[in-house]
């Protein structure tokens, strides 16, 4: 005889594998990860370049295991939905990071015209950027470093520095403008050498 259908109000049944994984069974956790990995790869493949798919799936799976072991997943019937949420959040975070890198590249990386105009080697251009960076205020350096090196959100930077998010955006905007202006001028120590000669 077939098992009776669950009533509309009854909670969804929990996969025994999920229940075992939630209780700390490492073999069940491994099997759960084996089942989720292809889904995470498929999610990444629809949104990322092929070279980034494995990294994305690895990171998503790591976050899933961390949440599982940390007790942040309580309902075994929602494991797949939780994993999908991790993938979505990770994709949004990577998109934000890519936007920041693109913004930095557009502002500071040399164009073909720059390469044609420059006779100096790459280390000198790097020294020029370092020279300009050293002329920034400590707070401006903190904002730039947190934004472009640590990929921190404006809210996190604001909290760390005791500023409003609007102030963080203003400082970053002014700092990037100051860097661009500085990069259009000679390196400061070259100017000093010219004065002293």
C-alpha positions in Angstrom: 0.0 0.0 0.0 1.3 3.5 -0.9 2.2 5.8 1.9 -0.4 8.5 2.6 0.2 11.9 1.1 1.3 14.6 3.5 -1.3 17.1 4.3 -0.9 20.6 3.0 0.0 22.0 6.4 2.6 19.4 7.3 6.3 20.4 7.2 8.4 19.1 4.3 10.2 15.9 5.0 13.9 16.1 5.6 16.3 14.0 3.5 17.9 11.5 5.8 21.3 12.5 4.3 20.7 16.2 5.2 19.6 15.2 8.8 22.8 13.2 9.2 24.9 16.1 7.9 23.3 18.5 10.2 24.0 16.2 13.2 27.7 16.3 12.4 28.1 13.1 10.3 31.2 13.9 8.1 30.5 11.1 5.6 27.0 12.6 5.1 28.5 16.0 4.8 30.9 14.8 2.1 28.1 13.1 0.2 26.0 16.3 0.4 28.9 18.4 -0.9 29.4 15.9 -3.8 25.8 16.4 -4.8 25.9 20.2 -4.4 29.1 20.8 -6.3 27.7 20.2 -9.8 24.9 22.6 -9.1 27.3 25.3 -7.8 29.5 24.8 -10.9 26.4 25.1 -13.1 25.4 28.3 -11.3 28.9 29.8 -11.8 29.1 28.6 -15.5 26.1 30.7 -16.3 27.6 33.9 -14.8 31.4 33.7 -15.0 34.2 33.1 -17.4 35.1 29.4 -17.6 38.5 30.0 -15.8 36.6 31.3 -12.7 34.0 28.5 -12.4 36.1 26.1 -10.2 37.3 28.9 -7.9 33.7 30.1 -7.5 32.4 26.6 -6.8 35.2 25.9 -4.3 34.5 29.2 -2.4 30.7 28.6 -2.4 31.2 25.0 -1.1 33.6 26.2 1.6 31.1 28.8 2.8 28.3 26.2 2.8 30.4 23.8 4.9 31.3 26.6 7.3 27.6 27.5 7.7 26.7 23.8 8.2 29.4 23.2 10.8 28.7 26.5 12.5 25.1 25.6 13.1 23.7 28.4 10.9 21.6 26.0 9.0 18.8 24.6 11.1 16.2 23.3 8.7 17.4 20.3 6.7 14.7 20.7 4.1 16.2 24.1 3.1 19.8 23.0 2.5 19.6 23.5 -1.2 18.0 26.9 -0.9 20.7 27.9 1.6 23.4 26.8 -0.9 21.7 28.8 -3.7 21.6 31.8 -1.4 25.4 31.5 -0.8 25.9 31.3 -4.6 23.8 34.4 -5.2 25.6 36.4 -2.4 29.0 35.3 -3.7 28.1 36.3 -7.2 27.0 39.8 -6.1 30.1 40.2 -4.0 32.3 39.3 -7.0 30.4 41.6 -9.3 31.0 44.4 -6.9 34.7 43.6 -6.7 34.9 43.5 -10.5 33.2 46.9 -10.7 35.7 48.4 -8.3 38.7 46.9 -10.2 37.2 48.2 -13.5 36.8 51.6 -12.0 40.4 51.6 -10.8 41.7 50.3 -14.2 39.8 53.0 -16.0 41.2 55.7 -13.8 44.8 54.6 -13.5 45.9 52.0 -16.0 47.7 53.4 -19.0 45.9 53.6 -22.3 47.6 52.8 -25.6 48.2 56.5 -26.1 49.9 56.6 -22.7 52.2 53.8 -23.7 53.1 55.6 -26.9 53.9 58.8 -25.1 55.9 57.3 -22.3 59.6 56.5 -22.8 60.2 55.3 -19.3 60.1 51.8 -18.0 57.4 50.2 -15.9 59.3 50.5 -12.6 59.5 54.3 -13.0 55.7 54.4 -13.6 55.2 52.4 -10.4 57.5 54.7 -8.5 55.5 57.6 -9.8 52.3 56.1 -8.5 53.9 55.3 -5.2 55.2 58.8 -4.9 51.7 60.2 -5.5 50.2 57.8 -3.0 52.7 58.8 -0.4 51.5 62.4 -0.7 48.0 61.5 0.3 46.7 62.0 3.8 46.6 59.0 6.1 42.8 58.9 5.9 42.8 59.1 2.1 45.2 56.2 2.0 43.1 54.2 4.3 40.0 54.7 2.2 41.8 53.8 -1.1 43.5 50.8 0.4 40.2 49.5 2.0 38.3 50.1 -1.2 40.7 48.7 -3.8 42.9 46.3 -1.9 40.6 44.9 0.7 37.3 45.2 -1.4 35.6 46.6 1.7 32.1 48.0 1.4 31.5 51.7 2.1 29.6 50.8 5.2 32.5 48.8 6.6 35.0 51.5 5.8 32.7 54.1 7.4 32.4 52.0 10.5 36.2 51.5 10.8 37.1 55.1 10.3 34.2 56.7 12.2 32.8 58.4 9.1 29.5 58.4 7.2 29.2 56.4 4.0 28.7 59.7 2.1 32.0 61.0 3.6 33.8 57.8 2.5 32.5 58.3 -1.1 33.6 62.0 -1.1 37.1 61.2 0.2 37.5 58.4 -2.4 36.3 60.7 -5.2 38.6 63.5 -4.2 41.6 61.1 -3.6 41.3 59.6 -7.0 41.1 63.0 -8.6 44.2 64.1 -6.6 46.1 60.9 -7.7 45.2 61.5 -11.4 46.4 65.1 -11.2 49.6 64.0 -9.4 50.3 61.4 -12.1 50.1 64.1 -14.8 53.0 65.9 -13.1 56.7 65.0 -12.6 57.6 62.9 -9.7 58.2 65.1 -6.6 61.8 64.0 -6.1 62.6 64.9 -9.7 61.3 68.4 -9.1 63.5 68.7 -6.0 66.5 67.5 -8.0 65.8 70.2 -10.6 65.6 72.9 -7.9 68.7 71.9 -6.1 70.8 71.6 -9.3 
